[in-house]
Amino acid sequence: MTLRRLEAIFSGLADNTRLRILQLLAEEELCACEVMAALDLTQPTASHHLGILERSGLVVSRREGKWVFYRIADAKVEILLTKGSQLIEGSL
């Protein structure tokens, strides 16, 4: 893994809203509107964070008609979230 790729991943993870979105998507694929509703986000805010997550390679999207659905890009992302939480819980 290149340092640039690692930087992109950590940048994607470096925000509370994006971490909350990843937690939701770890449960199931959701359309952007469902992410907005679940986290009480405006459309521009949700689009901004989902775009960052997609550019960082943490999530992927697919279009179905006028809807855009997002899901975790790879099971390793879920492992990363779990291990990160365990690391933090173990150190406090």
C-alpha positions as CSV (number, residue, x, y, z in Angstrom):
1,M,0.0,0.0,0.0
2,T,1.4,3.4,-0.9
3,L,1.5,6.2,1.6
4,R,-0.8,8.2,-0.6
5,R,-3.5,5.5,-0.4
6,L,-3.0,5.2,3.4
7,E,-3.4,9.0,3.6
8,A,-6.6,8.9,1.6
9,I,-8.0,6.2,3.9
10,F,-7.1,8.0,7.1
11,S,-8.5,11.3,5.7
12,G,-11.8,9.4,5.0
13,L,-11.9,8.2,8.6
14,A,-10.9,11.5,10.1
15,D,-14.4,12.8,10.7
16,N,-17.2,11.9,13.1
17,T,-19.9,12.1,10.5
18,R,-18.0,9.9,8.1
19,L,-17.4,7.3,10.8
20,R,-21.1,7.3,11.6
21,I,-21.9,6.8,8.0
22,L,-19.5,3.9,7.8
23,Q,-21.2,2.4,10.9
24,L,-24.6,2.6,9.1
25,L,-23.2,1.1,5.9
26,A,-21.5,-1.7,7.8
27,E,-25.0,-2.9,8.6
28,E,-26.5,-2.7,5.1
29,E,-26.4,-0.9,1.7
30,L,-28.3,2.4,1.9
31,C,-29.3,5.1,-0.5
32,A,-28.1,8.6,0.1
33,C,-31.5,9.7,1.3
34,E,-31.6,7.0,4.0
35,V,-28.1,8.1,5.2
36,M,-29.5,11.7,5.3
37,A,-32.5,10.7,7.3
38,A,-30.7,8.3,9.7
39,L,-28.1,11.0,10.6
40,D,-30.3,14.1,10.2
41,L,-28.0,15.5,7.5
42,T,-28.8,18.0,4.8
43,Q,-28.4,16.7,1.2
44,P,-25.3,18.8,0.5
45,T,-23.7,17.6,3.8
46,A,-24.5,13.9,3.1
47,S,-23.2,14.2,-0.5
48,H,-20.0,15.9,0.7
49,H,-19.2,13.1,3.2
50,L,-20.3,10.3,0.9
51,G,-18.1,11.7,-1.8
52,I,-15.0,11.8,0.4
53,L,-15.7,8.2,1.5
54,E,-16.0,7.1,-2.1
55,R,-12.9,9.0,-3.2
56,S,-10.9,7.4,-0.3
57,G,-12.0,4.0,-1.4
58,L,-13.9,3.2,1.7
59,V,-17.3,3.0,0.1
60,V,-18.6,2.3,-3.4
61,S,-21.8,3.5,-5.0
62,R,-24.2,2.2,-7.6
63,R,-27.0,4.0,-9.4
64,E,-30.5,2.6,-9.7
65,G,-32.7,5.0,-11.6
66,K,-32.5,8.3,-9.8
67,W,-31.3,6.7,-6.5
68,V,-27.6,6.3,-5.5
69,F,-26.9,3.4,-3.2
70,Y,-23.7,3.2,-1.1
71,R,-22.0,0.2,0.6
72,I,-18.7,-0.6,2.3
73,A,-16.2,-1.2,-0.5
74,D,-14.5,-4.2,1.1
75,A,-15.0,-6.3,4.2
76,K,-11.5,-5.1,5.4
77,V,-13.1,-1.7,6.0
78,E,-15.4,-3.2,8.6
79,I,-12.5,-5.1,10.2
80,L,-10.6,-1.8,10.3
81,L,-13.5,-0.1,12.1
82,T,-13.9,-3.0,14.6
83,K,-10.1,-3.2,15.3
84,G,-10.0,0.6,15.7
85,S,-12.8,0.6,18.2
86,Q,-11.2,-2.3,20.1
87,L,-7.9,-0.4,20.2
88,I,-9.5,2.7,21.6
89,E,-11.6,0.8,24.2
90,G,-8.5,-1.2,25.3
91,S,-6.4,1.9,25.9
92,L,-8.9,3.9,28.0
